[in-house]
Amino acid sequence: MEKELKQDPINIVKVVLFGPESSGKTTLSRHLARYYNTVWAPEFAREYLQDKWNNERKTCEKEDLLPIAIGQMKLENKLAKRADKILICDTDLLETKVYSEEFYGGFVDEKLNEAASKNTYDLYLLTYIDTPWEEDDLRDRPEQRLEMFTAFEKSLIANNRPYLLLKGDKKTRLKNATEAINKIIAHRENLQSFSDSLHDLDMHFLHQNTDDFGNSYEY
């Protein structure tokens, strides 16, 4: 597998928002990050494809999928180092794979396919389509929302991924999601905390800045 598509090893809980367009993934990502006082990894494809549309008036082509996947993993690995015990991911490579299959007649780049099957996450939050459709420059197929949702759920089942189906309003989704995530956190030990990393860095700095008598000093 391409190094650029691999997850960096790190002991945190990783949760993926998974599902079709305009199903509330980004909203819930923000709410979860705020709830757990951590960071969330946005969808790299949004910025990539918006730039393409703005500059070329072109939508996604299958040649874009691998660069999107590489950009997504670079973003995830970067933000994982800043996470406080849990990272919320607005998407993952398995979602990119589903879009590739559905939009390009079953085509999936082999590198993307391999990475999507090997990268792992603790929980997928599958967002249902009981949210209003919000149109923008990139979204299409509003009439095929159920078809796309079914493709996403089938992918989770086929790849044996742990998932929770989320329906209802924002408050209900947040409640059900946090209950499931809290159970995972409770059974994990020595999760990396960004605040702990800062504390270790401060202690290292303090240790390095002592005089010959062991007295610490500050700049």
Summary of the structure (lengths in Angstrom):
residues: 219
radius of gyration: 19.8
end to end distance: 46.4
largest distance: 74.2
contacts: 639
relative contact order: 0.19
helix: 53%
strand: 11%
